[in-house]
Amino acid sequence: MDFRWDLVISSVPLLLQGAWLTIKLTTIAVFFGIILGTLAALLRLTKGPFRYLASIYVDFMRGTPLLVQIFIIYYGIPSITGGQISPSIVDIWPFIAAVIALSINSGAYVAEIVRAGIQAVEKGQSEAALSLGLTPAETMRHIILPQAFRHIVPPLGNEFIALLKDSSLVSAIALEELVRKGQIIVGRTFRPFEVYFVVAILYLIMTVTISRIVSILERRLRVGE
Amino acid sequence: MAIIEVNNLHKKFNQLHVLKGITTRIEQNEVVVVIGPSGSGKSTFLRCLNFLEIPTSGEIIFEGSVINPNENLNLIRREMGMVFQRFNLFPHMKVIDNITLAPKLVRNIQPDIAVEQGLNLLEKVNLSDKAESFPEQLSGGQQQRVAIARALAMRPKVMLFDEPTSALDPEMIGEVLDVMKSLANEGMTMIVVTHEMGFAREVSDRVIFMDDGLLIEENTPDELFNNPQHPRTQAFLSKIL
């Protein structure tokens, strides 16, 4: 069998650069995803007309391929703003488009996670808070969300992992994250097995690390339960 | 002046007509016990008083003004303490934080003063040593006493008790009833839904008997227990006494 260990080793530095971009992309996207998702979840739990807007958002993002969403943002936004994007951001446009696409996509999944977490908090909790004179907003903030957070952490960790892997799709818009870096090296060396093998190992290291962090966090949050 | 007046209160859950026109009044410092068979609407009646359930029709008059469900209900609710069957302590907060949360948030009490008042209340319910515990570390009876202290911390004008001892092991019922008795002796206005007839006899000024969404009979505990007028009251009492 012909396995080129030297290629494995020589490809690592470049792939680590790609992995770093993957981490940055995913972390930023999860951060905005949590904010968007929490807002969408809260909207879905209100009685006003905005809850339909939130439902449409969630359904659209979960019901269409992420790759298509990335294309809509990356190619679509410049095309409807007159075929061009401002020269000041043209260099980082792939990164911005990737962050936007991954954030709004992740937000939809986070919305469902947050909604389930909120609904898992016993009804008596909000009744007790309301009976003490807390407003519905104070009840949500001090009583419901902190308890929902415990239910939310494990699936949120899964979402982080899923998004980290899905972020490989932005290689399609030439953003040099981990997979794209791999493609570039393969293009030069014609050794896909070794290169993608290292790529896979790097993804594995990242996802295992995340699930470890999540389970530590989970244990910390179990205080008083 | 009555502190709470209830006029022709109806509550429907979809097709289910739970309250079918309740009219009564609660005087200042009065202890009223509500009894009746399961499903008679006692708890729903109590929960309508602070609008945890929004009445379908009829009015609740608190301190002379009609409660409007479109107003800020939290302004009314803070004046009415409520104790639940399942305690409903906040599991993510220590006992003392359970008690001080609402005074700090709703009444803008300084944190150190809120803690001081909270510790006094814990002393009153004989749980001084549990301030730093989490609810799950307490027995049911202890949790319920914390829940009473938590409600009292808002200095409510009325206390509503929704079957406060029904979820407790028998040996813990006494400690909760004792706290409620001392509260009654201090002149707190109380409305208590309960199956504890001993408490009703001993502590209450008035007993209301409800059945099938109606207020069937109300009287002093002596009269109601020893000389019930309505056949349904007689039937109920003969089953439980």
Chai-1 contact restraints between the chains, C-beta under 6 A:
chainA,res_idxA,chainB,res_idxB,connection_type,confidence,min_distance_angstrom,max_distance_angstrom,comment,restraint_id
A,G124,B,R86,contact,1.0,0.0,6.0,A-B,restraint_1
A,G124,B,N88,contact,1.0,0.0,6.0,A-B,restraint_2
A,E127,B,L52,contact,1.0,0.0,6.0,A-B,restraint_3
A,A128,B,N88,contact,1.0,0.0,6.0,A-B,restraint_4
A,S131,B,N50,contact,1.0,0.0,6.0,A-B,restraint_5
A,S131,B,R77,contact,1.0,0.0,6.0,A-B,restraint_6
A,S131,B,M82,contact,1.0,0.0,6.0,A-B,restraint_7
A,L132,B,A102,contact,1.0,0.0,6.0,A-B,restraint_8
A,L132,B,M154,contact,1.0,0.0,6.0,A-B,restraint_9
A,G133,B,N74,contact,1.0,0.0,6.0,A-B,restraint_10
A,G133,B,R77,contact,1.0,0.0,6.0,A-B,restraint_11
A,G133,B,R78,contact,1.0,0.0,6.0,A-B,restraint_12
A,G133,B,V106,contact,1.0,0.0,6.0,A-B,restraint_13
A,T135,B,N74,contact,1.0,0.0,6.0,A-B,restraint_14
A,E138,B,L105,contact,1.0,0.0,6.0,A-B,restraint_15
A,I143,B,F90,contact,1.0,0.0,6.0,A-B,restraint_16
A,P146,B,H92,contact,1.0,0.0,6.0,A-B,restraint_17
A,Q147,B,H92,contact,1.0,0.0,6.0,A-B,restraint_18
A,G224,B,P91,contact,1.0,0.0,6.0,A-B,restraint_19
A,G224,B,H92,contact,1.0,0.0,6.0,A-B,restraint_20
A,G224,B,F134,contact,1.0,0.0,6.0,A-B,restraint_21
A,E225,B,P91,contact,1.0,0.0,6.0,A-B,restraint_22
